């Protein structure tokens, strides 16, 4: 019995994510690095993993209709094999039905037993025969259940958003979360011009497009093995979504300033800050985890940025050595990550409705501690990659109530014109995937009164 290696690799990755709570991007990268797969097979594995994760709830709904065994009683290996099989049958147009079934059966024989393989075969063949009988919940009777199954999002999340945004906004948001996001990189202007980098990509047959809003942003159309290119190794660019780039732009760091990034790992924003400062001044980049500090240091080395000082420090604490010393402070706070679901679909299944209660306490504590470093007249920026008001506007409002020496300040001069929104409070901007074409991000800019 020959096993299709890419499918087996995808299965192992999904098992780690779904059963052992591994992060999708870390699990995918680890397994792709450890197997000698050609670019097409790597692309297949990536599609299989992220697609199956993305549509997991919808897939489980289908399995529940055709399985004689309740999902909770199916062994994890067999359940993940079934999920992959259903994904291939319903969402991958180029995979023949026979291949989807036969390869799933082969995997079931290796990771289960004879009865398991028969079960997988029966379920998948029933789905092929009765595809037209698959129906979503009735939207008139239960809108949230309908949207949850149709767009594969947890029902608690859908209820939350329908209550806040209404049906039309929520449905567009859910749809956008299931789309494949652009793969963006940031041109390292310390080493190369945008035109020079585009030419280097052309030489490697890698097509590019300009970013939507920022001069330093490039969209890569064929990003497979992009980190193996000479341009990456030499530090000509950094992988970063354009919404994340906007954070450093909002901070607007200047040459020779002292800037602190208190939740810095893996260093994307800190390195952008250093580039905007023309590598002149000091950027103190901190994180609580020593192994993540090494990621910041490695990024700074690769990009040729000497002004970054990466240090281990708990952002909840106040370092007396820097009280009122920093020109600018960035708090890119830990959050639920609900703005980057399209990039990391496992977030949908890793979060629950209670998560915000604990994380908001942490966010406010970090923001309050970090504000101590801002000198009179200095700038404080708070950002998250979520779209939840409890983690965004409400945190900023709670902070300002206790810190009267701070006030919101305009970002008009640093934000691209299309992102200036009249319906949002002064000094704050909330980005949404379906509206702005980038990850969901929140940015608030404050200034300490002189």
N, C-alpha and C positions, 0 to 999 in steps of 0.2 A: 504493500500500500504506500504509494508515493504521496507525500504531503506537499502542498504548495507552500513554499517557505514564506513568501510575503504574507499570506493569510495567517500562518502560524505566528509570525512576528506580531501582526496586528492583534491577534487573540491574546498573546501574552501581555501586550501593552494595555489592552482593555481590562484584562483581569487585574492588573496592578492598580489601574485607576479606579475601577468600580468596586473592587473588593479590598484593596489595601490603601485607598485614599491617596494614591500617588498623584502628583500634579501632571496634567496631560503633557505640557510642553517638555517637562523634564523626562518623563517616561518615554516619550517619542524620540527625543534626541538621544537618550541613552541606548535604546535598542537599535536605532538606525546606525549609530556609531559602531556598535558591537557586531553588526552583521554586514557581510560583503554583498550589498545589494546594488544593482545598477540604478541609474536615476529614475527610470520608469517604475521599477519595483518600489523605490522609496516613495515616489509620488502615490502609488497605489496604496501602500501602507498608511501614509498620512491621510489620504482621503477616507480610507476604511475606518480608521480610528476616530477622526474628528467627525465624520459623517454619522457613524453609529452613536457616538456620544451626543451629538447635536439632536438626533431624532429619537433618542432612547425612550422617552415617554410614549411617543406615537407608536414606536416599534413594539413596546411592551403591550400597548393597547391591542395591536393586531395579534400578537402572540396569544394574548388572553382569549381572543375570540376563537382561535383555532387549536388551542392546546387542551388536552383532556386533563392535564396536570396544572394546578395553580402555580403561577409564576414564583411565589415564595417558596415552593417546594421543589423547584427545578434546581439542580446543582449549579453553582456559579459558573463552572467551566462550560457546561452545556447551555446555560442561559446566554452566555456571551457568544457562543457559537451560533445559537439561534438568532440573536440580535444581528450579528454580522450577515447571516444568511438573508434575513428579511431586508436589511439595508441594501444588499446587492439586488434583490428581487424588485424592490419598490423605488429605489432611489438611484441606482447606477445603471444607466441605459445601455452602456457598452458591454456589460457582463452578461453572457448567455445564461438563461435560466438553468440549463443543465449543469453548467460549471458551478453556479452558486449552490445548487443542491448537492452535487457530488462532492465538492470540496468540503462542504459543511459536514457531510456524512463521514468523510475520511477523518476530519478533525475530531468528530464525536467518538469515533472508534479509538483514537489515540488518547483522548482526554476523558473518556467515559468507558462504556462497555457496549456490547452488542445491542442490548435493549435501548441504550441511549441513542445509538446511531439510527435505529429504526424509528425512534420517536422523532428525532430531528428530520429524518426523511419524510415522515408522515405529515408533520406540521408544515414544512416548506412546500410540499406538493399540494397540500390542501389550499394553501395561500395562492399558489399559481392558478389552480382551478377556479377559485372563488374570489379573485381580486375585486370583482365588481360588487361583491356583497359587503365590503368593508365600509362602514359608515361611522361618522363622528357622532358625538352626543348632539342632541337637538339644541340648537342655539336659542330657540324661543323658550325652551323650558329651563335651560341652564347655560347661560352665556359663558360664564367662566370655565365650566367643564369643556365646552365646545372649543374655546380658544386654547385651553390648556392642551387638549389632545391634538388639535389641528396643527398647532405651532410648537408642540413639544416643550412646554414650559410648566414648572410646578404650579398647581392650582393656587396656592397661597400667593405666589408671585403675581399671577394674572389678576387675582382679586385686588391685590394692593394697587396695581397700576390702573385697572379699570376704575377703581374708586377715586384715584387721584387725577387721572388724565382723561377718562372717558373711553368709550369703545374704539372710536376711529383712530385716535392717537395710539392707543395700546396695540391695536392690531397691526398698525404700521411698524411700531417698535418691535413687536414679536417677529414679524416678517423680516425686518432688517437684521435682527439677532441671528437669523438662520442663513444669512448671506455670507459669502466668502469675502472677508475684508481685504482692502488693498494691502500690499506688502510695501511699507515705506522705509526709506533710509534717510539719514541726515548727512548731508555733505559736510565733511570736516574742513572748514575753510582755513584752518591753520596749515593744512598740508596741500590742498588741491582746490581748484576752482570747480564750479558745477560743470562747466563745459568740458574740462579735462576729465572729470569722472565719467561723464556721459560717454565720452570717446573711449575710455577704458572698457566700459561695459559693451560698447559696440564691437570692440575687438574680440570680445568673448561671446558674441551673438546673444547678448542679454538686452532686450528692449526696455526702454524706460519712458516714463512720462513725468512731466512736472507735477509737483504736489498741488493740492487744491488751493492752498492759502499762503504758504511760506516759501521764500526763495531757496532756503537750504533743504527743502524736502524733495525727494525723488520717489516715484512709484516704480517698483521693479515688477515687470510682467512675468518673468520666469525665474523665481527666486531660488530654485533648487540648487543646493551646494554653494550658495552665495558666500558662505563663510570660508570656503576653500579658495576663493579668488585671491590673487595677489593684492587687489585693491583693498580687500578687507584686512588681510594680514598686515599690510603696510599702514593701516589706519586711515585710509582715505574716507571712510564712512562708518556710521554707527546705525545699527538697526533700531528704529524707533517710530512709533505711530505719530502722525502729524499732530494729533490732539495733545500728545505728551510733549511735543516740541513747544507748543503754545505756552506751557507753564514757565519755561525759562524766559520766553519772550515777554510774558506778563511781569516777571520779576525784573526784567530790564537791567541786568548787571552791567557795571561800567568798569573800565580799566582801573587797575590799582586799588580796587575796593576789597574789603573783607566780607566774604559771603559764606553763610552757613547753610548746609543742606542736612537737616537733622535725621531724616529717614531716607538715606541716599541709595542703598543697594537696589539694583545692581550697578547704578552709576550713570544711567542714561541722561538724567537731567543735570547731574553735577558736571559731566563732561561737556554738555551743551552750554552750560553756564560759563565754563572755562573758555570755550571757543568764542562765545560772545564777548568775553573780556580780553580777547586776543592773547590769551595765555599770560596775562599780566595782572598780578594781584595775588589773592589767596582765596581758595575755595576749601573750606573744611567740610568734608563729606563723612557723615557718621552713620553707623548702624549698630544694632545691639548684638548681631551675630558675627563672630570672628571670620567664619568662612565666607560670609558675604562681603566683608571688607576686602578680601583678596580679589573678588570680582571687580570691585571698584578700582583697585590698584592696577589690575591687569588691563582694564579698559583704558585707564589713563595712560599707561605705558604704550599700549598699541596705538593710541591716538596722538601720542607725542605731547601730552599735556603735563607740564611740570608743576603747575600751581595748585594741584589737588593734593590735600593732605587727608588721607583716609584713616579714620580712627574708630575704635570700638567705644561706643557710649550709648547708654540708655536714654532715649529722647524724653522719657517721662521725668527724668531728673534734670536739675539745673546745674550747669557747670559755672561756678563762681568766677572762673578766669575770663569768661567772655560776657559777663553782664554789661549790657549797653555798649558793646564793642563793635558789633557787626553793622555794616551798612545795609545789608539785605539778608533776610532769613527765609528759607523755603521749608515749609512743612508739607511734604507729599505724604499724607497720612495713610496708615493702614486702613483698609475699608472692605466692604463686602464685595467690591469688584463687579457690581451689576451693570457697569457701563461697558465692560469688555467681554460680555458673553459670546459675541460672535467670534472672538479670538480664542477664548478658553471656555468651550461649552460645558466642561465639567463643573464650572462654577454653579450652574443651575442645580446640580444634584448635591453639591457639597454644602450649600447654604440652606438655612431654614429661617422661619419667621422670627426666631428669638435672637438671631445673630446681631442684629442692629443694636439691641439693648446693651450688650457688653462692649461692642466696638465703639459706640459713641462716647462712652466714659473715657476710653483710651484716647480717642481723638481729641477731646476737649482738654485732657490732661497734657498731652503732647503740645498742643497749640499754646496753652497757657505757659508751659515751661519754656518753649522756644521763644516766646515773645520777650522774655527777659533779656535776650541777647541783642535786641534791636536798639540801636542808639537813637537819641532824639533826632527826628527828621528822617529816620531810616524806614525801610520798607519790609513788610511781612506778607508773604503769599502763602495761602492755604489751598491745597489741591487734593482731589481724590479722583479715582477712576470708577466712580459710582454715580447713579442718577437719583439716589434716595435723599430727599430733602432733610431727613433727620440727621444724615451724615454731612450735609452740605450747608445750606442756608441756616438751618437751626443751630448748628455748631458755631458758625460765625456770629450769629445773633447772640447766643449765650455767652460767647467769649467777650463780645463788645460790651455787654451789660456789666461784666466784672472788671473790664480793663478800659476804663474811661479815657485813658491817654491814647488809645488807638481809634482811628476812624477809617472807614472805607474810602478808597480813592479811585479815581477814574483810570480805566485802562484804554481809553479812547485812542491814545497816541501810539499804543503798542499792539493792539489787536487788529487783525485784518478787517476791512470794512464789512464783508458779509457776515462776520460773527458778532457785530455790534447789535445787540437786541434791545429794542426799546421796552419790551415787556419784562425785562429783568432788572433787579435792583442795581443801583449804582455800585460799581466796584465788584460785581459778581457776574459770572457767565456760566451757564449750564449748557453743555453740548450733548446732542443726542445722535445716535448712529443714523437714524432714518431721516433726520433733518439736515445734519451737517456733514454727513458722509464720512464720519470718522468715529473713533471710539467715544463712548460716553464719558465725559470728563467735567469736573467742576473746578473753577478757579475763582478765588476771592483775593483781592489785593487791598491791603491796609497800610496805613502810615502812622508812625508814632509822632504825636505832636511835639514840636520843639519846646 
